[in-house]
Amino acid sequence: MQQVNPVPVPQTPQELDRAIQQYRNSNWQGQELFLHWQAIRLSSLAQSNADVIGDQVPGEDSY
């Protein structure tokens, strides 16, 4: 059975920035540190994939 991450994944760029600052200023260790890192990673990947889809350059047929 897969364990659910109790740390919420940031949904917006602003939430991600806050989570990164909190991560950098924390004294977390071990599992807690990893869970926060994982939430930040998942958020960053999701937001970067959303940027790629929305920022595509039109093909030659649009010229």
PyMOL Python script that loads the backbone (N, CA, C, O; Angstrom):
from pymol import cmd

cmd.read_pdbstr("""\
ATOM      1  N   MET A   1       0.823  -1.180   0.000  1.00  0.00           N
ATOM      2  CA  MET A   1       0.000   0.000   0.000  1.00  0.00           C
ATOM      3  C   MET A   1       0.874   1.252   0.000  1.00  0.00           C
ATOM      4  O   MET A   1       1.837   1.336   0.761  1.00  0.00           O
ATOM      5  N   GLN A   2       0.543   2.223  -0.848  1.00  0.00           N
ATOM      6  CA  GLN A   2       1.332   3.448  -0.956  1.00  0.00           C
ATOM      7  C   GLN A   2       0.924   4.430   0.128  1.00  0.00           C
ATOM      8  O   GLN A   2      -0.261   4.630   0.393  1.00  0.00           O
ATOM      9  N   GLN A   3       1.925   5.040   0.752  1.00  0.00           N
ATOM     10  CA  GLN A   3       1.677   6.018   1.805  1.00  0.00           C
ATOM     11  C   GLN A   3       1.376   7.378   1.178  1.00  0.00           C
ATOM     12  O   GLN A   3       2.046   7.789   0.231  1.00  0.00           O
ATOM     13  N   VAL A   4       0.379   8.068   1.703  1.00  0.00           N
ATOM     14  CA  VAL A   4      -0.014   9.378   1.198  1.00  0.00           C
ATOM     15  C   VAL A   4       0.861  10.439   1.860  1.00  0.00           C
ATOM     16  O   VAL A   4       1.123  10.382   3.061  1.00  0.00           O
ATOM     17  N   ASN A   5       1.311  11.413   1.055  1.00  0.00           N
ATOM     18  CA  ASN A   5       2.136  12.503   1.567  1.00  0.00           C
ATOM     19  C   ASN A   5       1.254  13.467   2.359  1.00  0.00           C
ATOM     20  O   ASN A   5       0.353  14.082   1.789  1.00  0.00           O
ATOM     21  N   PRO A   6       1.503  13.612   3.686  1.00  0.00           N
ATOM     22  CA  PRO A   6       0.680  14.501   4.502  1.00  0.00           C
ATOM     23  C   PRO A   6       0.974  15.983   4.267  1.00  0.00           C
ATOM     24  O   PRO A   6       0.271  16.838   4.804  1.00  0.00           O
ATOM     25  N   VAL A   7       1.985  16.297   3.485  1.00  0.00           N
ATOM     26  CA  VAL A   7       2.344  17.677   3.199  1.00  0.00           C
ATOM     27  C   VAL A   7       1.609  18.103   1.927  1.00  0.00           C
ATOM     28  O   VAL A   7       1.762  17.457   0.891  1.00  0.00           O
ATOM     29  N   PRO A   8       0.813  19.180   1.984  1.00  0.00           N
ATOM     30  CA  PRO A   8       0.076  19.604   0.791  1.00  0.00           C
ATOM     31  C   PRO A   8       1.029  20.095  -0.304  1.00  0.00           C
ATOM     32  O   PRO A   8       2.035  20.751  -0.030  1.00  0.00           O
ATOM     33  N   VAL A   9       0.685  19.761  -1.540  1.00  0.00           N
ATOM     34  CA  VAL A   9       1.479  20.186  -2.698  1.00  0.00           C
ATOM     35  C   VAL A   9       1.023  21.586  -3.086  1.00  0.00           C
ATOM     36  O   VAL A   9      -0.165  21.802  -3.327  1.00  0.00           O
ATOM     37  N   PRO A  10       1.956  22.550  -3.151  1.00  0.00           N
ATOM     38  CA  PRO A  10       1.590  23.917  -3.554  1.00  0.00           C
ATOM     39  C   PRO A  10       0.954  23.917  -4.944  1.00  0.00           C
ATOM     40  O   PRO A  10       1.423  23.225  -5.848  1.00  0.00           O
ATOM     41  N   GLN A  11      -0.110  24.694  -5.106  1.00  0.00           N
ATOM     42  CA  GLN A  11      -0.862  24.703  -6.362  1.00  0.00           C
ATOM     43  C   GLN A  11      -0.559  25.911  -7.248  1.00  0.00           C
ATOM     44  O   GLN A  11      -0.772  25.852  -8.459  1.00  0.00           O
ATOM     45  N   THR A  12      -0.073  26.987  -6.676  1.00  0.00           N
ATOM     46  CA  THR A  12       0.195  28.202  -7.455  1.00  0.00           C
ATOM     47  C   THR A  12       1.674  28.559  -7.341  1.00  0.00           C
ATOM     48  O   THR A  12       2.355  28.090  -6.429  1.00  0.00           O
ATOM     49  N   PRO A  13       2.176  29.382  -8.257  1.00  0.00           N
ATOM     50  CA  PRO A  13       3.575  29.818  -8.142  1.00  0.00           C
ATOM     51  C   PRO A  13       3.864  30.532  -6.819  1.00  0.00           C
ATOM     52  O   PRO A  13       4.957  30.400  -6.268  1.00  0.00           O
ATOM     53  N   GLN A  14       2.891  31.283  -6.312  1.00  0.00           N
ATOM     54  CA  GLN A  14       3.086  31.987  -5.048  1.00  0.00           C
ATOM     55  C   GLN A  14       3.198  30.991  -3.887  1.00  0.00           C
ATOM     56  O   GLN A  14       4.053  31.144  -3.015  1.00  0.00           O
ATOM     57  N   GLU A  15       2.345  29.990  -3.880  1.00  0.00           N
ATOM     58  CA  GLU A  15       2.417  28.959  -2.848  1.00  0.00           C
ATOM     59  C   GLU A  15       3.742  28.208  -2.931  1.00  0.00           C
ATOM     60  O   GLU A  15       4.335  27.874  -1.905  1.00  0.00           O
ATOM     61  N   LEU A  16       4.204  27.945  -4.144  1.00  0.00           N
ATOM     62  CA  LEU A  16       5.481  27.260  -4.339  1.00  0.00           C
ATOM     63  C   LEU A  16       6.628  28.102  -3.793  1.00  0.00           C
ATOM     64  O   LEU A  16       7.516  27.575  -3.122  1.00  0.00           O
ATOM     65  N   ASP A  17       6.620  29.399  -4.073  1.00  0.00           N
ATOM     66  CA  ASP A  17       7.664  30.290  -3.541  1.00  0.00           C
ATOM     67  C   ASP A  17       7.677  30.278  -2.015  1.00  0.00           C
ATOM     68  O   ASP A  17       8.740  30.217  -1.397  1.00  0.00           O
ATOM     69  N   ARG A  18       6.489  30.338  -1.411  1.00  0.00           N
ATOM     70  CA  ARG A  18       6.401  30.294   0.052  1.00  0.00           C
ATOM     71  C   ARG A  18       6.909  28.963   0.603  1.00  0.00           C
ATOM     72  O   ARG A  18       7.602  28.929   1.619  1.00  0.00           O
ATOM     73  N   ALA A  19       6.562  27.877  -0.068  1.00  0.00           N
ATOM     74  CA  ALA A  19       6.997  26.550   0.381  1.00  0.00           C
ATOM     75  C   ALA A  19       8.522  26.425   0.297  1.00  0.00           C
ATOM     76  O   ALA A  19       9.145  25.828   1.175  1.00  0.00           O
ATOM     77  N   ILE A  20       9.114  26.977  -0.743  1.00  0.00           N
ATOM     78  CA  ILE A  20      10.577  26.931  -0.896  1.00  0.00           C
ATOM     79  C   ILE A  20      11.245  27.738   0.209  1.00  0.00           C
ATOM     80  O   ILE A  20      12.221  27.281   0.804  1.00  0.00           O
ATOM     81  N   GLN A  21      10.732  28.931   0.491  1.00  0.00           N
ATOM     82  CA  GLN A  21      11.296  29.753   1.570  1.00  0.00           C
ATOM     83  C   GLN A  21      11.179  29.040   2.909  1.00  0.00           C
ATOM     84  O   GLN A  21      12.121  29.032   3.701  1.00  0.00           O
ATOM     85  N   GLN A  22      10.024  28.443   3.157  1.00  0.00           N
ATOM     86  CA  GLN A  22       9.818  27.709   4.406  1.00  0.00           C
ATOM     87  C   GLN A  22      10.783  26.523   4.483  1.00  0.00           C
ATOM     88  O   GLN A  22      11.336  26.241   5.546  1.00  0.00           O
ATOM     89  N   TYR A  23      10.983  25.842   3.376  1.00  0.00           N
ATOM     90  CA  TYR A  23      11.902  24.698   3.314  1.00  0.00           C
ATOM     91  C   TYR A  23      13.333  25.143   3.643  1.00  0.00           C
ATOM     92  O   TYR A  23      14.030  24.499   4.427  1.00  0.00           O
ATOM     93  N   ARG A  24      13.752  26.244   3.037  1.00  0.00           N
ATOM     94  CA  ARG A  24      15.118  26.744   3.255  1.00  0.00           C
ATOM     95  C   ARG A  24      15.354  27.188   4.696  1.00  0.00           C
ATOM     96  O   ARG A  24      16.462  27.058   5.216  1.00  0.00           O
ATOM     97  N   ASN A  25      14.316  27.709   5.335  1.00  0.00           N
ATOM     98  CA  ASN A  25      14.456  28.232   6.689  1.00  0.00           C
ATOM     99  C   ASN A  25      14.089  27.222   7.772  1.00  0.00           C
ATOM    100  O   ASN A  25      14.058  27.561   8.955  1.00  0.00           O
ATOM    101  N   SER A  26      13.812  25.993   7.374  1.00  0.00           N
ATOM    102  CA  SER A  26      13.336  24.998   8.338  1.00  0.00           C
ATOM    103  C   SER A  26      14.483  24.268   9.026  1.00  0.00           C
ATOM    104  O   SER A  26      15.639  24.342   8.609  1.00  0.00           O
ATOM    105  N   ASN A  27      14.127  23.570  10.080  1.00  0.00           N
ATOM    106  CA  ASN A  27      15.056  22.680  10.782  1.00  0.00           C
ATOM    107  C   ASN A  27      14.589  21.236  10.653  1.00  0.00           C
ATOM    108  O   ASN A  27      14.917  20.394  11.490  1.00  0.00           O
ATOM    109  N   TRP A  28      13.821  20.951   9.598  1.00  0.00           N
ATOM    110  CA  TRP A  28      13.306  19.605   9.400  1.00  0.00           C
ATOM    111  C   TRP A  28      14.451  18.638   9.156  1.00  0.00           C
ATOM    112  O   TRP A  28      15.517  19.008   8.665  1.00  0.00           O
ATOM    113  N   GLN A  29      14.194  17.385   9.514  1.00  0.00           N
ATOM    114  CA  GLN A  29      15.180  16.322   9.286  1.00  0.00           C
ATOM    115  C   GLN A  29      14.451  15.058   8.885  1.00  0.00           C
ATOM    116  O   GLN A  29      13.253  14.913   9.128  1.00  0.00           O
ATOM    117  N   GLY A  30      15.176  14.151   8.275  1.00  0.00           N
ATOM    118  CA  GLY A  30      14.657  12.830   7.969  1.00  0.00           C
ATOM    119  C   GLY A  30      13.426  12.836   7.083  1.00  0.00           C
ATOM    120  O   GLY A  30      13.381  13.512   6.055  1.00  0.00           O
ATOM    121  N   GLN A  31      12.412  12.058   7.507  1.00  0.00           N
ATOM    122  CA  GLN A  31      11.192  11.874   6.727  1.00  0.00           C
ATOM    123  C   GLN A  31      10.458  13.192   6.480  1.00  0.00           C
ATOM    124  O   GLN A  31       9.956  13.427   5.381  1.00  0.00           O
ATOM    125  N   GLU A  32      10.394  14.043   7.486  1.00  0.00           N
ATOM    126  CA  GLU A  32       9.697  15.324   7.333  1.00  0.00           C
ATOM    127  C   GLU A  32      10.364  16.182   6.258  1.00  0.00           C
ATOM    128  O   GLU A  32       9.678  16.785   5.433  1.00  0.00           O
ATOM    129  N   LEU A  33      11.687  16.240   6.263  1.00  0.00           N
ATOM    130  CA  LEU A  33      12.430  16.992   5.261  1.00  0.00           C
ATOM    131  C   LEU A  33      12.137  16.447   3.866  1.00  0.00           C
ATOM    132  O   LEU A  33      11.895  17.210   2.930  1.00  0.00           O
ATOM    133  N   PHE A  34      12.160  15.120   3.736  1.00  0.00           N
ATOM    134  CA  PHE A  34      11.912  14.497   2.440  1.00  0.00           C
ATOM    135  C   PHE A  34      10.495  14.772   1.945  1.00  0.00           C
ATOM    136  O   PHE A  34      10.304  15.052   0.762  1.00  0.00           O
ATOM    137  N   LEU A  35       9.504  14.698   2.822  1.00  0.00           N
ATOM    138  CA  LEU A  35       8.118  14.922   2.413  1.00  0.00           C
ATOM    139  C   LEU A  35       7.901  16.342   1.899  1.00  0.00           C
ATOM    140  O   LEU A  35       7.169  16.543   0.930  1.00  0.00           O
ATOM    141  N   HIS A  36       8.533  17.329   2.541  1.00  0.00           N
ATOM    142  CA  HIS A  36       8.418  18.716   2.067  1.00  0.00           C
ATOM    143  C   HIS A  36       9.151  18.886   0.734  1.00  0.00           C
ATOM    144  O   HIS A  36       8.658  19.570  -0.162  1.00  0.00           O
ATOM    145  N   TRP A  37      10.312  18.270   0.606  1.00  0.00           N
ATOM    146  CA  TRP A  37      11.047  18.321  -0.661  1.00  0.00           C
ATOM    147  C   TRP A  37      10.216  17.709  -1.778  1.00  0.00           C
ATOM    148  O   TRP A  37      10.155  18.252  -2.881  1.00  0.00           O
ATOM    149  N   GLN A  38       9.575  16.579  -1.493  1.00  0.00           N
ATOM    150  CA  GLN A  38       8.774  15.886  -2.488  1.00  0.00           C
ATOM    151  C   GLN A  38       7.574  16.739  -2.927  1.00  0.00           C
ATOM    152  O   GLN A  38       7.251  16.775  -4.115  1.00  0.00           O
ATOM    153  N   ALA A  39       6.926  17.409  -2.007  1.00  0.00           N
ATOM    154  CA  ALA A  39       5.792  18.274  -2.342  1.00  0.00           C
ATOM    155  C   ALA A  39       6.247  19.423  -3.244  1.00  0.00           C
ATOM    156  O   ALA A  39       5.564  19.764  -4.210  1.00  0.00           O
ATOM    157  N   ILE A  40       7.396  20.014  -2.929  1.00  0.00           N
ATOM    158  CA  ILE A  40       7.939  21.106  -3.749  1.00  0.00           C
ATOM    159  C   ILE A  40       8.288  20.594  -5.144  1.00  0.00           C
ATOM    160  O   ILE A  40       8.013  21.260  -6.142  1.00  0.00           O
ATOM    161  N   ARG A  41       8.887  19.427  -5.208  1.00  0.00           N
ATOM    162  CA  ARG A  41       9.262  18.827  -6.498  1.00  0.00           C
ATOM    163  C   ARG A  41       8.030  18.563  -7.358  1.00  0.00           C
ATOM    164  O   ARG A  41       8.009  18.907  -8.539  1.00  0.00           O
ATOM    165  N   LEU A  42       7.007  17.953  -6.768  1.00  0.00           N
ATOM    166  CA  LEU A  42       5.784  17.649  -7.518  1.00  0.00           C
ATOM    167  C   LEU A  42       5.130  18.927  -8.036  1.00  0.00           C
ATOM    168  O   LEU A  42       4.671  18.974  -9.177  1.00  0.00           O
ATOM    169  N   SER A  43       5.087  19.949  -7.207  1.00  0.00           N
ATOM    170  CA  SER A  43       4.500  21.223  -7.606  1.00  0.00           C
ATOM    171  C   SER A  43       5.291  21.853  -8.749  1.00  0.00           C
ATOM    172  O   SER A  43       4.717  22.337  -9.724  1.00  0.00           O
ATOM    173  N   SER A  44       6.596  21.840  -8.618  1.00  0.00           N
ATOM    174  CA  SER A  44       7.454  22.438  -9.640  1.00  0.00           C
ATOM    175  C   SER A  44       7.298  21.723 -10.978  1.00  0.00           C
ATOM    176  O   SER A  44       7.204  22.368 -12.022  1.00  0.00           O
ATOM    177  N   LEU A  45       7.269  20.399 -10.948  1.00  0.00           N
ATOM    178  CA  LEU A  45       7.097  19.633 -12.185  1.00  0.00           C
ATOM    179  C   LEU A  45       5.734  19.899 -12.813  1.00  0.00           C
ATOM    180  O   LEU A  45       5.638  20.079 -14.027  1.00  0.00           O
ATOM    181  N   ALA A  46       4.692  19.926 -12.013  1.00  0.00           N
ATOM    182  CA  ALA A  46       3.344  20.174 -12.527  1.00  0.00           C
ATOM    183  C   ALA A  46       3.243  21.560 -13.143  1.00  0.00           C
ATOM    184  O   ALA A  46       2.632  21.731 -14.197  1.00  0.00           O
ATOM    185  N   GLN A  47       3.840  22.549 -12.490  1.00  0.00           N
ATOM    186  CA  GLN A  47       3.760  23.916 -13.004  1.00  0.00           C
ATOM    187  C   GLN A  47       4.625  24.097 -14.243  1.00  0.00           C
ATOM    188  O   GLN A  47       4.254  24.861 -15.135  1.00  0.00           O
ATOM    189  N   SER A  48       5.758  23.423 -14.325  1.00  0.00           N
ATOM    190  CA  SER A  48       6.598  23.551 -15.516  1.00  0.00           C
ATOM    191  C   SER A  48       5.938  22.867 -16.705  1.00  0.00           C
ATOM    192  O   SER A  48       6.062  23.347 -17.831  1.00  0.00           O
ATOM    193  N   ASN A  49       5.238  21.756 -16.482  1.00  0.00           N
ATOM    194  CA  ASN A  49       4.510  21.093 -17.568  1.00  0.00           C
ATOM    195  C   ASN A  49       3.361  21.954 -18.050  1.00  0.00           C
ATOM    196  O   ASN A  49       3.078  21.977 -19.248  1.00  0.00           O
ATOM    197  N   ALA A  50       2.697  22.654 -17.166  1.00  0.00           N
ATOM    198  CA  ALA A  50       1.607  23.545 -17.544  1.00  0.00           C
ATOM    199  C   ALA A  50       2.141  24.700 -18.384  1.00  0.00           C
ATOM    200  O   ALA A  50       1.479  25.132 -19.328  1.00  0.00           O
ATOM    201  N   ASP A  51       3.327  25.204 -18.054  1.00  0.00           N
ATOM    202  CA  ASP A  51       3.937  26.292 -18.824  1.00  0.00           C
ATOM    203  C   ASP A  51       4.269  25.857 -20.241  1.00  0.00           C
ATOM    204  O   ASP A  51       4.070  26.625 -21.182  1.00  0.00           O
ATOM    205  N   VAL A  52       4.769  24.648 -20.410  1.00  0.00           N
ATOM    206  CA  VAL A  52       5.149  24.152 -21.733  1.00  0.00           C
ATOM    207  C   VAL A  52       3.916  24.046 -22.617  1.00  0.00           C
ATOM    208  O   VAL A  52       3.964  24.424 -23.787  1.00  0.00           O
ATOM    209  N   ILE A  53       2.829  23.547 -22.086  1.00  0.00           N
ATOM    210  CA  ILE A  53       1.605  23.389 -22.872  1.00  0.00           C
ATOM    211  C   ILE A  53       1.054  24.745 -23.292  1.00  0.00           C
ATOM    212  O   ILE A  53       0.589  24.895 -24.422  1.00  0.00           O
ATOM    213  N   GLY A  54       1.095  25.731 -22.409  1.00  0.00           N
ATOM    214  CA  GLY A  54       0.517  27.035 -22.702  1.00  0.00           C
ATOM    215  C   GLY A  54       1.398  27.957 -23.505  1.00  0.00           C
ATOM    216  O   GLY A  54       0.902  28.950 -24.037  1.00  0.00           O
ATOM    217  N   ASP A  55       2.684  27.679 -23.621  1.00  0.00           N
ATOM    218  CA  ASP A  55       3.615  28.591 -24.284  1.00  0.00           C
ATOM    219  C   ASP A  55       4.156  28.045 -25.602  1.00  0.00           C
ATOM    220  O   ASP A  55       5.251  28.423 -26.018  1.00  0.00           O
ATOM    221  N   GLN A  56       3.422  27.179 -26.255  1.00  0.00           N
ATOM    222  CA  GLN A  56       3.921  26.611 -27.497  1.00  0.00           C
ATOM    223  C   GLN A  56       3.890  27.655 -28.609  1.00  0.00           C
ATOM    224  O   GLN A  56       2.984  28.486 -28.665  1.00  0.00           O
ATOM    225  N   VAL A  57       4.887  27.607 -29.493  1.00  0.00           N
ATOM    226  CA  VAL A  57       4.988  28.519 -30.628  1.00  0.00           C
ATOM    227  C   VAL A  57       4.197  27.919 -31.766  1.00  0.00           C
ATOM    228  O   VAL A  57       4.315  26.721 -32.026  1.00  0.00           O
ATOM    229  N   PRO A  58       3.386  28.723 -32.461  1.00  0.00           N
ATOM    230  CA  PRO A  58       2.605  28.200 -33.584  1.00  0.00           C
ATOM    231  C   PRO A  58       3.511  27.643 -34.672  1.00  0.00           C
ATOM    232  O   PRO A  58       4.646  28.090 -34.839  1.00  0.00           O
ATOM    233  N   GLY A  59       3.005  26.670 -35.403  1.00  0.00           N
ATOM    234  CA  GLY A  59       3.767  26.048 -36.486  1.00  0.00           C
ATOM    235  C   GLY A  59       3.808  26.910 -37.738  1.00  0.00           C
ATOM    236  O   GLY A  59       3.255  28.010 -37.759  1.00  0.00           O
ATOM    237  N   GLU A  60       4.466  26.407 -38.788  1.00  0.00           N
ATOM    238  CA  GLU A  60       4.630  27.165 -40.023  1.00  0.00           C
ATOM    239  C   GLU A  60       3.297  27.507 -40.684  1.00  0.00           C
ATOM    240  O   GLU A  60       3.177  28.536 -41.348  1.00  0.00           O
ATOM    241  N   ASP A  61       2.296  26.644 -40.503  1.00  0.00           N
ATOM    242  CA  ASP A  61       1.007  26.866 -41.157  1.00  0.00           C
ATOM    243  C   ASP A  61       0.314  28.125 -40.656  1.00  0.00           C
ATOM    244  O   ASP A  61      -0.657  28.568 -41.270  1.00  0.00           O
ATOM    245  N   SER A  62       0.781  28.715 -39.562  1.00  0.00           N
ATOM    246  CA  SER A  62       0.129  29.919 -39.059  1.00  0.00           C
ATOM    247  C   SER A  62       0.692  31.193 -39.676  1.00  0.00           C
ATOM    248  O   SER A  62       0.190  32.286 -39.414  1.00  0.00           O
ATOM    249  N   TYR A  63       1.732  31.056 -40.492  1.00  0.00           N
ATOM    250  CA  TYR A  63       2.351  32.251 -41.070  1.00  0.00           C
ATOM    251  C   TYR A  63       1.745  32.636 -42.375  1.00  0.00           C
ATOM    252  O   TYR A  63       2.161  33.622 -42.983  1.00  0.00           O
TER     253      TYR A  63
END
""", "prot")
cmd.dss("prot")
cmd.show_as("cartoon", "prot")
cmd.util.cbc("prot")
cmd.orient("prot")
